[in-house]
Every structure is written in structure tokens, then in C-alpha cells.
Amino acid sequence: MTTLWERSRQVAVQAILDTAVRLFAEQGYEQTTIAQIAREAGISQRSLFRYFGTKEDLVCGDQEALGELLKRTVEQQPAEMSAWDALRAGFEVILTANHPPERALELSRLIFDTPSLHARYIEKRLRWQAELVPVIRARLGNGSGRPAPDTQAKAIVATVFACIDTATELWAGHGGRIDLADLYDQCLAAVRDHD
């Protein structure tokens, strides 16, 4: 059961996010200051930093927690599931973990349209990839008693991330009118059509 404090925190976080996204859309990410966001949200800058460690966190969310959720979800998939399908299941979970689809669309546009955010996004995604490689190595080695080679695991993880990012960028570019999962499947099919 959610406590009153947790509900209050969720309301505050949502109000801050709504304010930040509105200001980013109106003024641009780089031109919007933390001071403006705090003032418009009716809180101090210090309070804002209690909810969000950095300005980027207002857009990208808690990447550490999302990366851990992705890894845990992939690990929990049935052993007989392919590495490709386990990674897809992980991404399905994290795509809606923090935001409803409309907000995820706004934030995706912002990330892909703002070079500094896009660079930080890629940096964090590279850490996720590195953390997933051992999980995929173990999954590929199931039944053999030893993990698969790094090359195979790294290639699969990198391919899946490239397909997710391409699908997300296309989805944002089309205003969310095309199903993101379908776009991902199309991207993956494009690179795996020789299988």
C-alpha cells in the first residue's frame, strides 16, 4: 500500500515534470534554467534537487534505476527464451516504467532534438549495454555449461540497442502515430533478415 508521503512525493514529482517539460517545449532545454523550473513549480531549487539530482534527470529520469530494471527483467525471462526475445521483453517493461506514452513521446523528442541530452542519453545507454553483456553471455551459453563468447553477446546487445534507439527516434518523429513495438520489430527484422 502506498503511504501518504509516497503519494505526496509522486504528486510533487509529477508537478515538477509537467512544469519542466512545458518550459523545455516553450523555450528549449538549454535556455530553461533550474531556477525557472523551481519558481514556476512553486518550490525552492534545493527542493527540486531533492527530487531530481540534475537538470538532465528531469528528462532522462533515473537512468540507474531503469538500467537495473532492464537487467533484472532480462535475467528473469525463462531460460528457453532467446536472447533477442529476453531483451525485447526488458525494453517493453522499461518503456512505460516511468511515464505514460504521451510523456515518453515528449521526452523522446526532447532527447533526440537536444544534442547535449542526446549525448548524455547515449553515455548512459552504453553503461546499460556493458551491464547486460554478462547476462546475455550466460543466456546464450545455457545448456552448454559455459557462457557464450563476448563477441556474440556484445553484438546482440549493441544491435538491440541500435534498433530500440532507431525505433524510438522514428516513433518520436512520427508523433507517436506508429506503434513503437512494431517499429522495433521492423528495425530488428531489417538487420536480421538473413537468419
Secondary structure, 3 states (H helix, E strand, C coil): CCCHHHHHHHHHHHHHHHHHHHHHHHHCCCCCCHHHHHHHHCCCHHHHHHHCCCHHHHHHCCHHHHHHHHHHHHHCCCCCCCHHHHHHHHHHHHHCCCCCHHHHHHHHHHHHHCHHHHHHHHHHHHHHHHHHHHHHHHHHCCCCCCCCCHHHHHHHHHHHHHHHHHHHHHHHHCCCCCCHHHHHHHHHHHHHCCC
